[in-house]
Amino acid sequence: MRASEIVDGSPATGRAALAAAGESWRVSYTSTSVTGDPAVLTGLVHVPAGAPPASGWPVVTYGHMTTGGGDRSAPSLAAEGSPELRRMTQGDAFVSHLLRAGVAVLRPDYEGLGSPGPHPYLIGAALATSVRDLLVAARSASFRLGGRWVSAGHSEGAVAALHAAAVGPPAGVALVGCAVFAPVTRMDITIGLSLRWPVTPPGFGVVPALVALMISGAATTDPELRRLVDGDGLSDRARRLWPQLGERTLSELARRESFGGSAPRALLGPGGDAVRSRLLGSLRAHDVADLALPAGMALRVDAAALDEVAPLWLTCALIRGYRESGLRVSPYWWRSGHSGVLRPGRAPGPAAEWVARLLASAGARDR
């Protein structure tokens, strides 16, 4: 298989360019789609100001939280006025702390966001590929990146980060550790329950949109589920709305005139029981709790005590399982909801300091 490489790049613009960076670039890079076909994906490369160390900049890959399923959801295109700007820029404070600490940051958009095709939402292998191929491509370019790597991400990005760590580092790279924010786990339980709701509770209007994205994502690797989606697996209303998944951002999909206008179970048609079964099976198959992560790896988990997406009890079980598997887990709890973990004044500063120390320690051992 040919190594990934940068095929196009230009200075990032709008909110995608960070003041803390010496340079911010929006790049296109070669990769492989979820179906195994050649693909060109997009993302951001942020390089610190000043001269790099002799060994090159240490690197963090950062996976973003869910922003939607179409090109307008790509964080590398973040601009004032975007309905998804908050989620697109949710990691900016963490990334800016890293840049000021002398760490380069790579931010993939993921397959289907800013690139052709559907987004394989929560499909671990696809997310991992977008992360690792950007790392390979950026290191082969002129960004002066070194070989020390920390895999990081928030929510869906935590799934990307952990799956990338489980695959392992590319040639010439050392995986130093992993830092995840509000990692989602056992979605088969939470989504399984939501698919039984007769109505959507107040404050959970985004859930039907997320469930639709999950069904669409799972169908990219499940031909039977794809057949159900094209057949009688969806309700008439869901079938009419389905093209919006490739056109709208998550905030737009959550509006009442879109998927937010009905309960999750209203997505399902006559073949809905089979859709539900195959969706929950996909969520179990890609769950981060069951990953074979490198033994003894340092893992920081910043979690929300009031998380409406990744409930406390499920996150506690995830942490306990990782410790039992031999990982060096450092958990930190924040009194916030799912998105609030990465607000300035909470996890971004302490987590960036932890990552920078980890990379510096690895560099000292290499000398």
CORWOLIN-V796242 format. One record per residue. N is the residue number from 0. SS is DSSP state (A for helix, B for strand, O for the rest). PSI is psi in radians with two decimals (999 if undefined). OMEGA is omega in degrees with one decimal (* if undefined). Layout:
# CORWOLIN-V796242
N/SS/PSI/OMEGA + N/SS/PSI/OMEGA
This chain:
# CORWOLIN-V796242
0/O/2.35/-178.5 + 1/O/2.42/179.4 + 2/O/2.54/178.5 + 3/O/2.59/179.1 + 4/O/2.74/176.6 + 5/B/2.25/178.3 + 6/B/-0.26/178.3 + 7/B/2.60/178.6 + 8/B/2.55/176.9 + 9/B/2.72/179.1 + 10/B/2.33/178.0 + 11/O/2.61/-179.2 + 12/O/2.99/177.1 + 13/A/-2.49/-177.6 + 14/A/-0.13/177.2 + 15/A/-0.33/177.0 + 16/O/2.19/-175.5 + 17/O/2.39/179.9 + 18/O/-0.51/-177.9 + 19/O/-0.21/-177.1 + 20/O/2.53/168.3 + 21/O/-0.71/176.3 + 22/B/2.49/171.7 + 23/B/2.18/-177.3 + 24/B/2.42/168.1 + 25/B/2.16/-174.4 + 26/B/2.70/167.8 + 27/B/2.42/-176.7 + 28/B/2.61/-179.5 + 29/B/2.53/-178.2 + 30/B/-2.86/178.1 + 31/B/2.31/-178.2 + 32/O/3.00/-179.9 + 33/O/-0.39/178.4 + 34/O/0.04/177.4 + 35/O/0.11/-179.9 + 36/O/2.70/175.2 + 37/B/2.48/-178.6 + 38/B/2.75/172.2 + 39/B/2.06/-178.0 + 40/B/2.96/-178.9 + 41/B/2.82/178.2 + 42/B/-3.03/-178.5 + 43/B/2.53/171.7 + 44/B/2.03/175.9 + 45/B/2.21/-179.4 + 46/B/2.38/179.3 + 47/O/2.80/173.7 + 48/O/2.68/176.6 + 49/O/-3.04/-178.8 + 50/O/2.41/178.8 + 51/O/2.76/172.5 + 52/O/2.87/-176.7 + 53/O/-0.57/-178.8 + 54/O/-0.03/-177.3 + 55/O/2.84/-179.8 + 56/B/2.31/167.4 + 57/B/2.71/-168.4 + 58/B/2.43/167.1 + 59/B/2.28/167.7 + 60/B/2.36/-177.6 + 61/B/2.08/177.4 + 62/B/2.28/-174.9 + 63/O/2.83/175.5 + 64/O/2.98/-177.2 + 65/O/2.26/178.5 + 66/O/-0.20/-178.9 + 67/B/-2.80/-176.4 + 68/O/0.07/-177.7 + 69/O/-3.14/-174.7 + 70/A/-0.58/-179.6 + 71/A/-0.14/179.5 + 72/A/0.00/-177.0 + 73/O/2.08/179.2 + 74/A/-0.41/178.3 + 75/A/-0.18/177.5 + 76/A/0.27/-176.8 + 77/O/2.27/-178.5 + 78/O/2.71/175.6 + 79/O/2.40/179.5 + 80/O/-0.22/177.8 + 81/O/2.34/177.7 + 82/O/-0.26/-177.4 + 83/O/0.30/-172.1 + 84/A/-0.68/-177.9 + 85/A/-0.85/-178.5 + 86/A/-0.63/178.7 + 87/A/-0.61/-174.2 + 88/O/0.22/-174.5 + 89/O/-0.54/-178.0 + 90/O/0.07/-173.2 + 91/A/-0.69/-178.4 + 92/A/-0.77/177.7 + 93/A/-0.82/-179.2 + 94/A/-0.72/-179.2 + 95/A/-0.68/175.4 + 96/A/-0.75/179.9 + 97/A/-0.77/-179.6 + 98/A/-0.73/179.2 + 99/A/-0.37/177.3 + 100/O/0.08/178.2 + 101/O/0.55/-179.9 + 102/B/2.24/174.9 + 103/B/2.59/-177.6 + 104/B/2.28/177.5 + 105/B/2.31/-173.9 + 106/B/1.68/179.1 + 107/B/2.57/173.7 + 108/O/-0.46/-173.1 + 109/O/2.70/179.2 + 110/O/2.34/178.1 + 111/O/-0.22/176.4 + 112/O/1.87/-174.8 + 113/O/0.05/-179.6 + 114/O/2.80/-174.6 + 115/O/2.73/173.0 + 116/O/2.92/177.1 + 117/O/2.74/176.7 + 118/O/2.07/178.5 + 119/O/1.25/-171.3 + 120/O/2.17/178.3 + 121/O/0.32/172.9 + 122/O/1.89/-169.2 + 123/A/-0.77/-176.9 + 124/A/-0.70/-179.7 + 125/A/-0.75/178.6 + 126/A/-0.78/179.5 + 127/A/-0.70/179.7 + 128/A/-0.74/-179.4 + 129/A/-0.62/179.5 + 130/A/-0.94/-173.0 + 131/A/-0.63/-179.8 + 132/A/-0.58/174.3 + 133/A/-0.68/177.2 + 134/A/-0.82/179.4 + 135/A/-0.81/-176.9 + 136/A/-0.78/-178.1 + 137/A/-0.61/178.7 + 138/A/-0.44/179.4 + 139/A/-0.17/179.7 + 140/O/-2.87/-171.5 + 141/O/0.59/-178.1 + 142/O/-0.04/177.0 + 143/O/0.87/179.5 + 144/B/2.44/179.6 + 145/B/-2.85/-174.1 + 146/B/0.16/177.2 + 147/B/2.23/-169.8 + 148/B/2.36/167.6 + 149/B/2.29/179.4 + 150/B/2.15/-175.3 + 151/B/2.81/176.5 + 152/B/2.87/-175.5 + 153/B/2.21/174.8 + 154/O/-2.01/173.6 + 155/A/-0.64/178.1 + 156/A/-0.49/174.4 + 157/A/-0.65/174.3 + 158/A/-0.77/177.9 + 159/A/-0.79/-177.1 + 160/A/-0.77/-177.1 + 161/A/-0.68/177.0 + 162/A/-0.66/177.2 + 163/A/-0.70/178.3 + 164/A/-0.63/-179.7 + 165/A/-0.63/176.0 + 166/A/-0.64/178.0 + 167/O/2.94/-175.4 + 168/O/2.61/172.1 + 169/O/2.96/178.9 + 170/O/2.37/178.7 + 171/O/0.07/-177.6 + 172/O/2.47/174.9 + 173/B/2.13/174.8 + 174/B/1.96/-175.7 + 175/B/-0.55/-179.2 + 176/B/-2.99/-175.0 + 177/B/2.46/177.6 + 178/B/2.07/-176.2 + 179/B/2.59/-177.7 + 180/B/2.18/178.8 + 181/O/0.99/-178.7 + 182/O/2.40/178.9 + 183/O/2.37/-178.4 + 184/O/2.70/-179.9 + 185/O/0.81/176.8 + 186/A/-0.33/175.8 + 187/A/-0.53/177.8 + 188/A/-0.95/-174.8 + 189/A/-0.75/179.0 + 190/A/-0.61/175.5 + 191/A/-0.70/177.6 + 192/A/-0.73/-176.8 + 193/A/-0.51/180.0 + 194/O/-0.06/175.6 + 195/O/-0.09/-179.2 + 196/O/2.29/173.5 + 197/O/-0.52/175.3 + 198/O/2.85/177.9 + 199/O/2.12/-179.3 + 200/O/2.69/176.2 + 201/O/2.41/-179.8 + 202/O/-0.07/-178.9 + 203/O/0.47/-176.8 + 204/O/-0.36/180.0 + 205/O/-0.28/-173.5 + 206/A/-0.81/178.2 + 207/A/-0.65/177.6 + 208/A/-0.73/178.3 + 209/A/-0.71/179.2 + 210/A/-0.71/177.6 + 211/A/-0.76/177.4 + 212/A/-0.67/179.4 + 213/A/-0.75/178.5 + 214/A/-0.81/178.7 + 215/A/-0.74/179.6 + 216/A/-0.80/-179.8 + 217/A/-0.55/-179.3 + 218/A/-0.31/179.0 + 219/O/-0.37/179.6 + 220/O/0.06/-176.6 + 221/O/1.69/-177.6 + 222/A/-0.61/-179.9 + 223/A/-0.72/176.7 + 224/A/-0.67/177.5 + 225/A/-0.68/177.8 + 226/A/-0.69/178.9 + 227/A/-0.70/178.3 + 228/A/-0.67/179.6 + 229/A/-0.24/-177.5 + 230/O/-2.08/-173.7 + 231/O/0.30/-178.3 + 232/O/-0.40/-178.2 + 233/B/2.69/172.7 + 234/O/2.88/179.1 + 235/A/-0.72/-178.9 + 236/A/-0.78/179.6 + 237/A/-0.68/-179.5 + 238/A/-0.66/177.7 + 239/A/-0.63/-176.9 + 240/A/-0.29/-168.6 + 241/A/-0.71/179.2 + 242/A/-0.39/180.0 + 243/A/-0.39/-178.7 + 244/A/-0.50/178.2 + 245/A/0.06/-174.9 + 246/O/-0.52/-170.1 + 247/O/2.75/174.3 + 248/B/2.97/-178.0 + 249/A/-0.75/179.5 + 250/A/-0.68/178.7 + 251/A/-0.68/178.3 + 252/A/-0.45/-177.6 + 253/O/-0.06/179.6 + 254/O/2.76/-175.5 + 255/O/-0.57/-179.9 + 256/O/-0.10/177.0 + 257/O/-2.42/-175.0 + 258/A/-0.38/-180.0 + 259/A/-0.05/-176.6 + 260/A/0.05/179.6 + 261/O/2.89/179.6 + 262/O/2.73/-179.3 + 263/A/-0.67/-176.3 + 264/A/-0.30/176.6 + 265/A/-0.17/174.2 + 266/A/-0.43/-168.7 + 267/B/2.48/178.0 + 268/O/-2.75/-179.3 + 269/O/-0.60/178.6 + 270/O/0.40/-173.7 + 271/A/-0.57/179.6 + 272/A/-0.69/178.6 + 273/A/-0.66/176.6 + 274/A/-0.82/179.7 + 275/A/-0.80/-178.2 + 276/A/-0.78/-177.0 + 277/A/-0.61/176.3 + 278/A/-0.85/-178.4 + 279/A/-0.59/175.7 + 280/A/-0.70/177.6 + 281/A/-0.75/179.8 + 282/A/-0.70/177.2 + 283/A/-0.72/-176.2 + 284/A/-0.51/-176.4 + 285/O/0.24/-177.1 + 286/O/2.39/-177.7 + 287/A/-0.32/-178.7 + 288/A/-0.43/-173.9 + 289/A/0.18/-178.6 + 290/O/2.54/173.1 + 291/O/1.54/-178.6 + 292/O/2.72/-177.0 + 293/O/2.26/-178.2 + 294/O/2.33/176.9 + 295/O/0.06/-178.1 + 296/O/2.46/174.3 + 297/B/2.24/-177.7 + 298/B/2.11/174.1 + 299/B/2.30/177.3 + 300/B/1.98/172.8 + 301/B/2.02/-171.7 + 302/B/2.74/179.4 + 303/B/2.23/179.4 + 304/O/-0.39/-177.0 + 305/O/0.66/-172.6 + 306/O/2.15/179.3 + 307/O/-0.20/-179.1 + 308/O/-0.75/178.3 + 309/O/1.48/-173.9 + 310/O/2.59/-176.0 + 311/A/-0.79/-174.1 + 312/A/-0.56/177.1 + 313/A/-0.66/177.0 + 314/A/-0.70/176.9 + 315/A/-0.72/178.5 + 316/A/-0.66/177.9 + 317/A/-0.83/179.7 + 318/A/-0.77/-179.9 + 319/A/-0.76/179.7 + 320/A/-0.68/178.0 + 321/A/-0.72/178.1 + 322/A/-0.71/-179.7 + 323/A/-0.44/179.2 + 324/O/-0.06/175.9 + 325/O/0.09/177.3 + 326/O/2.62/176.4 + 327/B/1.53/-171.9 + 328/B/2.28/175.0 + 329/B/1.72/-178.8 + 330/B/2.52/176.5 + 331/B/2.27/-175.9 + 332/B/2.41/-179.3 + 333/B/2.39/179.5 + 334/O/1.45/-177.0 + 335/O/3.08/172.1 + 336/O/-2.97/-171.2 + 337/O/-0.83/-178.3 + 338/A/-0.47/-173.1 + 339/A/-0.29/-178.9 + 340/A/-0.65/-174.9 + 341/A/0.27/174.6 + 342/O/2.55/177.1 + 343/O/2.43/-177.6 + 344/O/-0.17/176.7 + 345/O/-2.08/-171.6 + 346/A/-0.51/-169.9 + 347/A/-0.87/-178.1 + 348/A/-0.97/180.0 + 349/A/-0.69/-179.6 + 350/A/-0.71/178.5 + 351/A/-0.67/177.2 + 352/A/-0.71/178.6 + 353/A/-0.79/-179.9 + 354/A/-0.78/-178.7 + 355/A/-0.70/177.8 + 356/A/-0.70/-179.9 + 357/A/-0.78/178.9 + 358/A/-0.69/179.3 + 359/A/-0.71/178.7 + 360/A/-0.71/178.5 + 361/A/-0.65/177.7 + 362/A/-0.67/178.5 + 363/A/-0.65/179.0 + 364/A/-0.54/-178.1 + 365/A/-0.35/-176.2 + 366/O/999/*
